[in-house]
């Protein structure tokens, strides 16, 4: 594949982003989640990125604001959800570049912790590790190995424990399949 590039989404990208998510997942749950998060104002400027190849959007990644809540208080974090790549461009590095660029953007914006529900052999290469053994728990039934956390700065997880709280769209759109 010739080169592609990553950039922040623009309003004109919204229909293509919906289609990329629909195609990548073979159903519309993630596409509806992205739409609902956007409609609810639960997105972060600069943290919805697209991969563009020949003027076509071939991939998308979104980070949404969440928190880790415990008896000691609430710690801000972001959720990586979803990551999608068109079928014909999968296994060509597009998803990896989207994750790398997305995590870089999170760091630049001052975010310290990222949570993902994802494939347990894919996300560790980016610094994700299983969250429950660290005392960070999912608010829904989920296999431990797919609920992961990535500290973006050294010490970000020191003393952090509790249950992750997602925006309402995650529950409403049924995005928690793990």
N, C-alpha and C positions, 0 to 999 in steps of 0.2 A: 504494500500500500504506500502511495506517495504520502507526503507529510500532511498532517492535520495540525490544527492549533486549538488552544483552549482560551476561552474568554468568558467574562460574566454574561449571564443571560440579559437580553433586552426584551421589551414587551412583544416585539414581533416574533420572538422565538417560542412563545407560549404554545401555539398549536403543535409545532414540531416537537417540543419537549413532551407533550402529552403522547404523541404518536411514538416517540422513541421508547418511552416507558411501557406503553401498551405492547409494542412489538417485542421488546426485550423480555418481558415477563409473561407474555402470552395470555394476559388477562388485564383488566383495567384497575386493579386495586392500588398499585403504586402511582399510576397516572392520576387517579382520583385523589390520592393522598397529597400529591404535589399541588394539585389545583386547590384543594381545601386549605392547605397550609398557606398558600399564597392569598386566597380569599379571606382567611382569618387574620392575616397580618403576622403569621408565625413563621416568617422567613427573615433572613438577615441579608441586608444589601451586600453584595460581593461574594456571597456564599451559595449562589446557584450558578454553577458553571456548565458550559456546554463545550463539546468537542465538535469542531467544524472541519469538514473535508469536502472540497469542491463546492463550497457555498451551501452545503447541506449539514444539518445537525445530525451527528451520528452517535452522540453520547451525552449524558447529563449526570450531574451529581448535585445533591442538595444537602445543606446542613441547616438544621432547625434548632431554635433555642429550647433547652430543656433544663432541668435541675436535678440535683441529687439531694434528697431531703432526709434528714435524720433528726433525732431529738436535739442535736446541737445547732440545728439551723439548716439553711438551704445554700447549696453551692451551685453556681451557674456552670453549665456545660452545653455542648451542642451534640445533636444526633446526626450521624451520617445516614441519610435515608431519603430517597433511594439512590443507588448507583445503577445506571442503565446504559447499555451500548446496543445499537442495532445489531441484529443477528449476523449480518454479513460482515461486520467489523469486529466481532468478538474474537478473543484469543490473538489479538494483534497489538496489544499494549495500550489500547485506548483507555480501558478502565483503570489500569495502573497509573497512567499519567493523570487522569482525572482525580484519583485519590491523592496522589502526591501533590498536585497543584491545589487541591482543596484543603489538605492539611496545612500546606504552606500559607494559604490565604487565612485560614483559621488562626495560625500563629501570628501573622502580621496584624490581625485585628484584635489580638490580645486574648484570645480564647485559650484555655488551659487544659480542658478535658473534652475528649470526643468519645461518644458511645455509639456502637453499631450492633445491630442484630444481623449477622451475616455468616458466610461460609467460614468454618473454623480453620481451613487450610489456606484461604486466600488473604484474609486481613492481617494475620500476624506479621507478614513481610513488611507491613507499614508501621509496625510498632504496637499493634493491638494485642491484648492478652485477655484471657478469660476474666471477667469482672467479679462473679460471685465469690471466688476464693479471696478476693481483696476486700470483701464486705460491701460491694456495690451490687445491688439486686434489681432485677426486672420487676415491674409492677404487674406482670402477666405471666402465665405459664410459659416457660421457655427452657429449652435444653441449655444447661450451663455453658457448654462449649461454643454456642452461637451468640451468647451475650457477652460482648467484649468492650474493653475500654482502652483508650490510648492517651497517655499523658503527653501533652505538647511541650511542656517545659519540665526540667528536673524538679522533683519534689511536688508536682501538681497533685499527686494522689496521697501525699502524707496526711494522715489523720482523717482522710475522707472515707466515709461509709454511709450507707443509707439506701434508700429506694429511689430509682430514677422516676421522674415525673415528666411525661410527654404532653405536648399540646393536645387538646381534645380531638383534633383531626385524626390522630393516630388510632384512637379507639373507634371513632365514628366510621372510618374507612376500612377498618379491619386489616390494618397493615402489619399487625404482629403475627406473622406466621413463622414459626421457628421450630 
